[in-house]
Amino acid sequence: MSKVKWEGVYPAVTTKFTEDDQLDLVAFEKNIKAQINAGVAGIVLGGTLGEASSLSNEEKLVLLDKTIKIANSQVDVIVNIAEQTTKQAIELAKTLEQKGADGLMLLPPMRYAADSRETLEYFEEVAGATKLPIMIYNNPIDYKIPITIEMFEELAKQHNVQAIKESSRDITYLTKLKIRFGDRFKILSGVDNLALESLSMGADGWVAGLVCAFPEETVAIYKLAKAGRQKEALEIYRWFIPVLELDVHPKLVQYIKLAEALTGLGTEQVRAPRLVLEGEERRRIIALVQQAIDTRPQLPDYKSL
């Protein structure tokens, strides 16, 4: 089984598109290299921010192959599975393992609001079909399916279920998971504007969104927090918070892609039915991100921590 530490910053990267709706691998490579240079621990492909629901499996495999080549074993390459049927999820998991993914992020079944029994069986069936390490994505606000403590007790029996992306937006749930399971699961914060709070309560990592536009600042916050330099981490975090809140908006994809374009690490192109921002909304996001760019804090030598 691949060794994934599930510690550090894992960017949920955007998928770059050309104006004629093809994969933009040039812009994609530039961003991945910036993430690696900033000191991230891994890359998460094809998540919500990566416009998973609009990608074909063939496109996901192209992105995986490209990322493996860029990463050159420097960081973990994790691929998201968000399928409508258990059969599709199992087939994709097997293919991703065969094609060299280091690990998987696993969402509950898509479109159908499965109950606890159905969701648990879905997770168990997929986990049993692969040797790859798995991070379960708990996001009851967006996906309407809570993964309960009782469900995680069952999932703890699956040796390759190793981590939890915790996005319930309830900091106390992170504490309850730590109390119940100790170090059995690595827990990664999945909400940008609760990341430092989560790290302070013992989160092991951060699956981040705005890292796509601000990689160094994101990794600096994580490294400083883990080094016990809370005051320095907090200073950067407070500067970052107005931008981090873009991560919890329904248009997070458009907002973060615009931020990437403004910082020179991406393009605004999205796949329909999403559309590039325009008018007052676009001006508002540009002003917000530009303010952050203009007031960027001086970072300490966080890479040596």
N, C-alpha and C positions, 0 to 999 in steps of 0.2 A: 504494500500500500504506500502511495506517495506520502511524503512527510510534509504536511502543511502546518505551520506553527499557529495560524489564526491569531497572530499578535501583530500590532502595528496598524498602519493605514492601508486600507484596500479601496482604491478608487473604483466606484461604479461608473466606468467610463461611458461617454456618449458614443454613439455610432455616427461617424462622419459620412455625409452624403454629398455628391456633386449636384449641380443644378439640374441635371437630367436624371436624378434619382438613382444613381449608381453608388456603390461604396467608394468613398474618397479615402483611399489607403495612404495617400501622401499626408493629408492632414491628420489622419489617424496615427500614423507613425510618429509624427512630430509630437503629438500629445503624449503618447505612450513613453517616448524617450524622456520627455520633461518630467513625467511621473517617476520614472526610475531614477533619474538624476536627483530628484528631490528627496529620495530615500523611502519610497513606499515599500510595503512588504509584499504586495501582490496586486493583481489587476482582476477586476470582476467584469466579465463581458456579458452583454445581452441582458442586463437587468432592466428594471423599469426605466431608468435614465437612459439606458442603451436602446430604447424603443423596441424591447423584446417582442411585443405582440405584432410588430410590423416587419420583422425579419424572417426570411425563410431559413430553414435548417442549412441550406447550402451557404447562405451568407454568414451564418454563425460559424460554420467550419472555416470559411475564408478568414474571418476575423481571428479565430483561434490559431490557425496556422501562422498568420502574420504576427500575432502577439508572441507566440512561442519563439519565432525567429528573432524578433526584436529583443525579447527578454533574455534569451540565451542563458536560461537557468538562473538568472539573477534574482528573479521574483516569482512568486506563485502565480499561475494562470488559472483562474477560477471561471467557470461558465455557469450562467443561470439556466435553470430548467423551469419553464412556466408553460405547462401544456394543459390541454383540455381533457385528455384521457390518460389513464394509468399506462395503457399500452404505448402511447406516443412518448410519454416521459421515460419509460424503460428503454425504448428503442434509442432515444436521444442520449440517455445516460451511457448506454453501451457504446454508441458511436463516439461520444466525446472521450471516453476512456481509451478507445482504440486510437484516436487521433492525437492523444498526448496531453489532454487537460490534466492539471495537477489536482483539481478538486471541483466540487459542484456546489452551487447555491440552489436550494430547492424551495420553491413556493408551493403553497397549497394548490389544489386543483383550480384551474381558471374557469371563470364564467358560472360554474355551478357552485352554489353555496353549500358545500358538503358539511355534514355534521361531524362530530368528533370521531365517531367510529370510522366513517368513510375517509376522513382526512388522515387519520392514523394509519389505516391500511394502505392508503396511497403512498405515504412516506415510507412505510415498511417494505412495500413491494419494490419501490424504486431503489431504496438502500440495499435491498437484498440482491439486486440485479447487477451491482457494480462493486468493485473494490475501492473506488475513489472515495476520499474523505468528503463529508457532506456538511454544509452549514444550512440549518433550517431557518427560513425567513419568517419571523413572527411579526405580522403587520395587520392586526385586526381592524385598524381604522380604514385602511385603503382596500383590504381584501375581504373584510367582513368575516374572517374565520380565525378566532383566537386559538392559539396553541397553548393549552393549559399546563399547569404543573403536572397533573395526572398524565397527560399525553407525553410530556417529556420523560416521565418515569418509565413509560413503555419504550420510548425511543432510546433511552439510555442502554437498552439491551442490544441495540444495533451498534456494533463496535465502530463502524465507519461514520456514524452520526457524531460529529466531533464538536460542532460549534452552533451558536445561535446568533443570528442577526436580529437584535432586539429593537423593534420599532413600534412598540405599543404606546410610546410617549408617556409611560408611567414608570418613573424612576424606581418606585418601590418594587416593581416587578423584577427588575434586575437584582435587587437585594434579595428578594424571595428565592430567585433561581440560585443565587450564590449560597444562601443558607441551606437550601434543599440538596443541591448537587455538588457543592464545593468546587473542585477543579475538574469534575467529570466533563463539563462542557466549557469551551471557551465562549465568552460572550462579547459580541462586537456591537457597539452602538450603531444604529442605522438611521439616526435622525440628527442632521447636522447641528441644529440649534439646541440640542441637548447633549452634545458630544462631551464637552468638558465636564458637565455634571455627571455623565455616565462614567467617564474615566475616574472621576473622583470617588465614585461608589464601587469601583473595582472592575469596570469593563476592561477586557484584554485588548480590544482593538476598536477600529472605527471604519465602517464601510461608509465612505464619504462621497458627497456629491459635488460640492463647490471646490473640492480638490482639483477637479477637472480644469478650473480656471486659475486657482491659486494653490498649486501643489506644495510649494515650500512652506507657506504659512500654515497649511494644514498639518503637515508632518512636524513642524516646529512645535505646534500646540501639543501634539501627542507626545513627542519626545520630552518636552519640558514637564508635562504633567507626570509622566512616568518617572522622571528624575527627581520628583519632589519639588520642582521649581514652580510652584503653583502661582505665585505672584506674576512671574514673567508670562506663563501660559495664559493667565487671566487677562493680562493687558492686551495680548494679541487677539484673544477670543472676543473681547469686548469691541475691538475695532472691527472684527469679522462678522459679528452677529447680524447686523442689518442685511448683509449679503447671504449669510447662512440661512436666513429665514425663507429665501427663495426655494429652498429644498423641500419645503412642506406645502407648496402651492400646487394646485392641479396642473399648472403649466410649467412645472419645474424643468421639463425638457427644453422648452423654448427659452426659458429664463437662463438656464445654465449654459446652453449653447451660445446665447448672446454674450454672456459673461466670458466664455472661452474666446469668442471672436474679439472682444475688446482687449483681452490680455494677450492676444496673438497666439493662442493655443488651439484654435478651432474655427469653425464656420457656423453660420446661423442656419444652414440648411436642415430641414426636418422632413420627415416622410408624411405625406397626406394620409389621414385627414388633418393632422397637425399642419399649421401654417406659420410661416415666419411672422413675428410680431410686427405690428405697424401702429401708427398714430400715437396717441397719448400714452398707451400702455408701453410701447417701445421706448418712448422718450423717458418715461419714469424709470424703467429698468436700466437704461443707459446712464441716467444721472446717478442712480444708486451705486452701480458698479464703478462708474468713473470716480465718484467720491472715494470709494475704497482704494482704487488705484492711486489717486492723488495723495492719499494719506497713509500709504503702506508703511508699516512699522519697520524699523531696523531690526533684523533678526539676529539673535545670538548664534554662535557656532553650534547649532543643534545637532549637526551630523556626528559630532564627536561624543555625544551623550550616550 
